[in-house]
Amino acid sequence: MIQNKSLKSLNTFGFETVARYFSAPDSTDKIEKLLEEVQKNDIPVFILGGGSNVVFSKDFDGLVMCPQIKGMETVDENGEHVLLKVGAGVAWDDLVRYAVENRLGGLENLSAIPGNVGASPVQNIGAYGAEVKDSIVSVNGIFVEDGSRFSLENGECRFAYRNSIFKNELKGKTVVTHVVYRLSKNPVFKLDYGNLKSELQKYSEVNLHNIRKSLVSIRADKLPDPGVLGNAGSFFKNPVVEQREAKRLLELFPSMPVYPADYSDISTGKVKLSAGWLIESCSLKGYRENSIGVHHKQALVLVNYGGGTAAELIRFSQMVQNKVHEKFGVKIETEVNII
Ligand SMILES: Cc1cc2nc3c(=O)[nH]c(=O)nc-3n(C[C@H](O)[C@H](O)[C@H](O)COP(=O)(O)OP(=O)(O)OC[C@H]3O[C@@H](n4cnc5c(N)ncnc54)[C@H](O)[C@@H]3O)c2cc1C
């Protein structure tokens, strides 16, 4: 274990915080050994992936463990699907690129999302009408408390919009070591979200490769690059509300966008509002206080222009939540994990 490790380059906001201990184990056995040691010495543990969805509000007085298990292995295959077991330390977008290059569908709409495979089930990453839950077969890992191994089937992971068992009952209690994905040899494309269809018109054919290229281009145009401007993507979740609440708001704000709460199950009776639209309607798009602000192209993204602190960001995010609540009576929750 390394001592007093700076996490500045390990979180995409670029905030300076220090971990008392740090380790980047590259195998399940090494993770087990580390967990044994921390349990013996009563040291708190935090599992870090690519740091693209976390804010460390203070120094971490314990072990920050960054699993680096690599590798992708086909564990089963038939005429329709390939089951691929992928190490938690593989960069998420390397997996998407691999799938697209091998003509395997299911992950293409999730192109260019930062972070590692191990975090993909944690908040059930989603973009452009797709969610990773629709491709996950099982999640394998180790329980922090007793070092025992687990394998949770998709149905046991309690996936929901930007949510899973790993953000609730098992929050902070597991190290994901591998994820098994089911990828399709005959993919059904999801093209109806945002401006994907219009971007695809630049190409003569709709295929996995061109969908990926379109999304990489759309995202690069719309979202700030964390390498240039500190951010963690969407800072807030889109609020899910009862239909009658949406109706009340639509009477007051007829141009407010409303979407089905869950694309795979429209019967939930709830609907999703656009947190970005709500924030923009409070005239906060592009608004800045010192080093922290709302991005000028995407109101859902808070940015650190450089030199900002986590405390300033948290205060700023509460101001945004309060303004939205005052104007619409709607609570917007943070998507980012504040530690
Ligand atoms: C520019 C930008 C765009 C983004 N766009 C999207 C988007 O379109 N859709 C989307 O869903 N997200 C998006 N995100 C958010 C982020 O990329 C994802 O949530 C990603 O999955 C986080 O991965 P990570 O490895 O960086 O996780 P981290 O930020 O390191 O960790 C996130 C959480 O997962 C836990 N965790 C990480 N690894 C493990 C593990 N191996 N075992 C157990 N727990 C673990 C951590 O403890 C933490 O609670 C974006 C972020 C940025 C900066």
Ligand as a Chemical Component Dictionary entry (heavy atoms), coordinates in Angstrom:
data_LIG
# 
_chem_comp.id                   LIG 
_chem_comp.type                 NON-POLYMER 
_chem_comp.pdbx_formal_charge   0 
_chem_comp.three_letter_code    LIG 
# 
loop_
_chem_comp_atom.comp_id 
_chem_comp_atom.atom_id 
_chem_comp_atom.alt_atom_id 
_chem_comp_atom.type_symbol 
_chem_comp_atom.charge 
_chem_comp_atom.model_Cartn_x 
_chem_comp_atom.model_Cartn_y 
_chem_comp_atom.model_Cartn_z 
_chem_comp_atom.pdbx_ordinal 
LIG C1  C1  C 0 -17.628 13.842 -19.499 1  
LIG C2  C2  C 0 -18.429 12.783 -18.768 2  
LIG C3  C3  C 0 -19.515 12.216 -19.393 3  
LIG C4  C4  C 0 -20.255 11.215 -18.729 4  
LIG N1  N1  N 0 -21.335 10.678 -19.372 5  
LIG C5  C5  C 0 -22.078 9.711  -18.763 6  
LIG C6  C6  C 0 -23.200 9.122  -19.425 7  
LIG O1  O1  O 0 -23.511 9.448  -20.564 8  
LIG N2  N2  N 0 -23.910 8.192  -18.752 9  
LIG C7  C7  C 0 -23.568 7.767  -17.502 10 
LIG O2  O2  O 0 -24.260 6.884  -16.971 11 
LIG N3  N3  N 0 -22.517 8.313  -16.844 12 
LIG C8  C8  C 0 -21.766 9.265  -17.441 13 
LIG N4  N4  N 0 -20.694 9.825  -16.787 14 
LIG C9  C9  C 0 -20.395 9.417  -15.399 15 
LIG C10 C10 C 0 -19.330 8.314  -15.268 16 
LIG O3  O3  O 0 -18.491 8.276  -16.383 17 
LIG C11 C11 C 0 -19.937 6.928  -15.067 18 
LIG O4  O4  O 0 -20.764 6.918  -13.921 19 
LIG C12 C12 C 0 -18.868 5.842  -14.903 20 
LIG O5  O5  O 0 -19.462 4.567  -14.872 21 
LIG C13 C13 C 0 -18.015 6.038  -13.659 22 
LIG O6  O6  O 0 -16.949 5.130  -13.774 23 
LIG P1  P1  P 0 -15.628 5.274  -12.933 24 
LIG O7  O7  O 0 -14.810 4.067  -13.184 25 
LIG O8  O8  O 0 -14.992 6.581  -13.227 26 
LIG O9  O9  O 0 -16.208 5.225  -11.459 27 
LIG P2  P2  P 0 -15.812 6.124  -10.194 28 
LIG O10 O10 O 0 -16.222 7.529  -10.443 29 
LIG O11 O11 O 0 -14.422 5.875  -9.796  30 
LIG O12 O12 O 0 -16.794 5.485  -9.107  31 
LIG C14 C14 C 0 -18.187 5.646  -9.199  32 
LIG C15 C15 C 0 -18.857 4.790  -8.120  33 
LIG O13 O13 O 0 -18.663 3.421  -8.431  34 
LIG C16 C16 C 0 -17.969 2.750  -7.366  35 
LIG N5  N5  N 0 -17.035 1.806  -7.990  36 
LIG C17 C17 C 0 -16.153 2.064  -8.981  37 
LIG N6  N6  N 0 -15.484 0.941  -9.325  38 
LIG C18 C18 C 0 -15.973 -0.039 -8.522  39 
LIG C19 C19 C 0 -15.671 -1.420 -8.379  40 
LIG N7  N7  N 0 -14.765 -2.054 -9.128  41 
LIG N8  N8  N 0 -16.345 -2.126 -7.427  42 
LIG C20 C20 C 0 -17.283 -1.534 -6.645  43 
LIG N9  N9  N 0 -17.596 -0.230 -6.748  44 
LIG C21 C21 C 0 -16.953 0.508  -7.680  45 
LIG C22 C22 C 0 -17.267 3.845  -6.584  46 
LIG O14 O14 O 0 -17.065 3.445  -5.242  47 
LIG C23 C23 C 0 -18.264 4.998  -6.736  48 
LIG O15 O15 O 0 -19.286 4.863  -5.781  49 
LIG C24 C24 C 0 -19.903 10.806 -17.420 50 
LIG C25 C25 C 0 -18.779 11.385 -16.809 51 
LIG C26 C26 C 0 -18.042 12.358 -17.473 52 
LIG C27 C27 C 0 -16.837 12.957 -16.805 53 
# 
loop_
_chem_comp_bond.comp_id 
_chem_comp_bond.atom_id_1 
_chem_comp_bond.atom_id_2 
_chem_comp_bond.value_order 
_chem_comp_bond.pdbx_ordinal 
LIG C1  C2  SING 1  
LIG C2  C3  SING 2  
LIG C2  C26 DOUB 3  
LIG C3  C4  DOUB 4  
LIG C4  N1  SING 5  
LIG C4  C24 SING 6  
LIG N1  C5  DOUB 7  
LIG C5  C6  SING 8  
LIG C5  C8  SING 9  
LIG C6  O1  DOUB 10 
LIG C6  N2  SING 11 
LIG N2  C7  SING 12 
LIG C7  O2  DOUB 13 
LIG C7  N3  SING 14 
LIG N3  C8  DOUB 15 
LIG C8  N4  SING 16 
LIG N4  C9  SING 17 
LIG N4  C24 SING 18 
LIG C9  C10 SING 19 
LIG C10 O3  SING 20 
LIG C10 C11 SING 21 
LIG C11 O4  SING 22 
LIG C11 C12 SING 23 
LIG C12 O5  SING 24 
LIG C12 C13 SING 25 
LIG C13 O6  SING 26 
LIG O6  P1  SING 27 
LIG P1  O7  DOUB 28 
LIG P1  O8  SING 29 
LIG P1  O9  SING 30 
LIG O9  P2  SING 31 
LIG P2  O10 DOUB 32 
LIG P2  O11 SING 33 
LIG P2  O12 SING 34 
LIG O12 C14 SING 35 
LIG C14 C15 SING 36 
LIG C15 O13 SING 37 
LIG C15 C23 SING 38 
LIG O13 C16 SING 39 
LIG C16 N5  SING 40 
LIG C16 C22 SING 41 
LIG N5  C17 SING 42 
LIG N5  C21 SING 43 
LIG C17 N6  DOUB 44 
LIG N6  C18 SING 45 
LIG C18 C19 SING 46 
LIG C18 C21 DOUB 47 
LIG C19 N7  SING 48 
LIG C19 N8  DOUB 49 
LIG N8  C20 SING 50 
LIG C20 N9  DOUB 51 
LIG N9  C21 SING 52 
LIG C22 O14 SING 53 
LIG C22 C23 SING 54 
LIG C23 O15 SING 55 
LIG C24 C25 DOUB 56 
LIG C25 C26 SING 57 
LIG C26 C27 SING 58 
# 
